[in-house]
Each structure stands twice: as structure tokens, then as C-alpha cells.
Amino acid sequence: MNADEFYVRRAGILLHPTSLPSGVLDADADRWLEMLSAAGFGVWQVLPLGEPQSGLSPYQCISAFAINPALLNNYPAAEYSTEKFRTFCATNHWLKDYATFKLLHQRFDNAPWFNWPDKFRFRDQDALDLFRREHAQEFLHLLWQQFVLHNRWLQLKQHANNSGILLFGDMPLFVAHDSVDVWANPDQFLLDENGMPSFVAGVPPDYYSATGQRWGNPHYNWEVMQASGFAWWHQRMQNHLDMFDLVRIDHFRGLEAAWMVNASCETAEDGHWEKMPGAALLEALLKDLGHLPIVAEDLGIITPEVTALRKQFNLPGMSVLQFGFDAHEDNPHKPQNIETDRVVYTGTHDNDTTRGWFESMASHEQQHVLHTLGIDAQQTSSATLSDVSGQVLAKLVEHAMNSRASLCMIPWQDVLQLDGSARMNTPGTIDGNWQWSFQWKQLDNHVIETIRHQLEQAGRLAN
């Protein structure tokens, strides 16, 4: 997708594959694409497809390139040719290290790589070669898993594109410390001689957390990366663009300046902003790829410098309507301030559902939302909270659809009009996240007909 193509007026749905009824990329995924096409949507946005570490968060994965094996139930050996498999293995530089990393994790009871014996921690090639030979069958199985997964995803991409639907991916800016990326490329990260970071990534206190968010990811060694012409980033971005038509860079502001938290700190409160060479990186990617089909996640504390970087490369940003109810007239999340170079959402995977968001508010906050949206508070005074939140949801979807934003994205929970029990993630918490899924019985023809009419009225109908 080039810059001009982005400004075609579209709408889409945000839903991670794990939230499909089966939770995997089986026939449900094809049925999902057929439903999107029937409703007139033109975009399917997912969260990162990587393999989570010990938890379920797709934003802390063991590889920036591999797809989560849990997204398929089986890996049949008869569907693909040996020649194609060999080509896949030869052209994906990350694959050998990924499979080795997985097997070593199993060998050492899932201990992080920086606690492995030195010969494996510091990648002694003779030791690694011997280990792979000793585990040849398991090693081959992991390669095959990724081959089948990537082919299945490319089948879905072809199905989507043939139906007029673009696939919208998500790339976390940072990678996990206990990942194959850091283990295999330690010089690309700010690590000490033992493989431990002195500073970790995060964000300062904000809307989501009073103590900030301490993500724990190591920071990049940008000097080394730049000296190599950002080779690792080229490989990473090309991998994503092979799978997606459009890619969101999560925490885009970290390309302009990143929050440096001392690794010894338990929270992200004590840290400092440090300038990063984002312009040089994006310039190199643009030169190499010829286009940058990237959406910049520019939520939170956004400085004029971050906005200037985004605009320098003609990257759309994000607006979230749930954030648009403060007293600041220049708030970029208010419908009247949303321009064509934005992707507008009612909420994101980090927000409550719109019903849950409204229903959890204090009474005076609810009254402010009703007043702002032009909903008569007197007429709703005798209505149930569920009925009122349904009116608020309908208004926010209407505002999103009718905004000037070129792309309008609605979380599937909001289309199904679900309450806070369907929330996908609560930042800063661990329990209960990333587990929500829907059932086909929640969807009926009336929902599809209603949303298709809304898309047509807003000039966003894809087909």
C-alpha cells in the first residue's frame, strides 16, 4: 500500500486470531474473512502474531519473526513440497536460530538464555552445531511448523486481498530480553558482558498507570545498528510486509525519543528521555522498500518532535474516541480535530470496550459524555445503564464512521455491543488478559446488515 492508497476511505475490524471461536487459523479464519467481506469491511487488523513468552501477551514474544505455533492445531506433512520447504529455510535467516533457541529453552527448563551455560549463552558454534545434530528431528519439526504457519497466513492474505480486504499487522517497537533476537544479535542491544541490560524500555506515568509501565525490554544499540545500515530492521520490516498490507509500529514515539529506565528500578517512574535516530531508520527503510505502509501509534505523551517525524514520512497517526472527552479543545482524539491522516478507533485492545468504559465511569463523568455526545440526560434518566451505554456506543461508532479519518477501525467487541467482560487487555496488570474470544452465535444477519448500512452511509463500503 502506498501513501495515495491509504487515503481511500475504508473501515475495518480489530480482532486478534486468538479471539476467533476456535482461537486458531483454521476454517474459522476463512469464515471470518467472508463475514468481513459480506459486511463491507476493507481491513482486518490483528495484534502481533508472534509466540508469547511465558504469558499470553503478543507484545512480549520470543521472536520478532516467528509466528506463534499455537495458531494452528496440526502441521500436516503432505500439503507442501520438499523443494518449497528447503527454499523457505534457505531464505529466512532467523529460522535456524529460532529453532535452536526453542530447543535450548526446553533443555534448560525454560530458563532465560542469559542463565544458560556459557557455551550456549555466548553461542559457541561447535556446541550449537553438536546440539542441533543431537536434536535433529525436533529441530526439523520446528522449522516445519514455521513453514506451514507462514504458508497458511499467506493463504489467508490471498483470500483477504481477493475479497478486497487488507491485512493490518502490528509491530512492537522493542523486543523481549529473553528472545532469540537478543540472544542471536547481542551487539545490536545495550547489554553488559553478561548479557544483561543496564537500561530497559517503558513509558512514564500516564493515563494507564500512575507508576508508568516498566516493560523490561533492552534498548537498541543504535550506533551499531546504524553502522550496519539498519540491516536487522530491514529484515524485520520486510518480513512484516510479506505478511501484511499495512503495519502499525507500536510506541512509535520511541523512534524519536525513548524512555530509559535503570534496570535496577522496579517501576518506570524514574527514567529519562533519550533521542533516537528514527529519521535515519525510516529514511533507510524508505530507500530500501520504496514505500512505508506504516501507521504510527502516537498515543500518550506526544511531543511536536514526534509529530514532525511522523509527518516527515507521511505516516498516519491514531485517534481514539474514548480519549476525546477532556476540556482541551486541541485534543487530537476529539472528532472535530481528526484529519484524513489518522486512523480513528472507538477504543483499542488496551481500552475497555466502549460499553465497559462508559459503565465504569463515575456518574458526573457519564453526564459529561452524554452532554458532549448530545444525548438527552433527562430522557435517559429512567433507562437502564445498559441501554444508556448502548446509546453511547452507537454514537461513538457513528462519530468514528463519519470522521474525516481515512481509516476507521472498530474493535469487534464494540460491533457485538459487549460490556467490559469482553475487554482484551488492561495495561499494567497480568491476570485475565489476552483471553477473550467470541462465538459465532453472537453474530446474526441483522448485525451484518446494520454495519453494512453504516459503512455505506459513511462512504466506507469496500464492496
Secondary structure, DSSP 8 states (H G I E B T S, - for coil): --HHHHTS-EEEEE--GGGSSSSSSSHHHHHHHHHHHHHT--EEE----S-BSSSS-TTSBS-SS---GGG-S---SSSS-HHHHHHHHHH-TTHHHHHHHHHHHHHTTT--GGGS-HHHHTT-HHHHHHHHHHTHHHHHHHHHHHHHHHHHHHHHHHHHHHTT-EEEEEEESS--SSSHHHHH-GGGB-B-TTS-BSEEEEE-S-SS-TT-EEEEEE-B-HHHHHHTTSHHHHHHHHHHHHH-SEEEEETGGGGTEEEEEETT-SSSSSEEEEE--HHHHHHHHHHHHS---EEE---SS--HHHHHHHHHTT--EEEEGGG--SS-TT-TTSGGG--TTEEEES--TTS--HHHHHHTS-HHHHHHHHHHHT--HHHHTTS-HHHHHHHHHHHHHHHHHHSS-SEEEEEHHHHTT--GGG----TT--TTTT-----GGG--HHHHHHHHHHHHHTT----
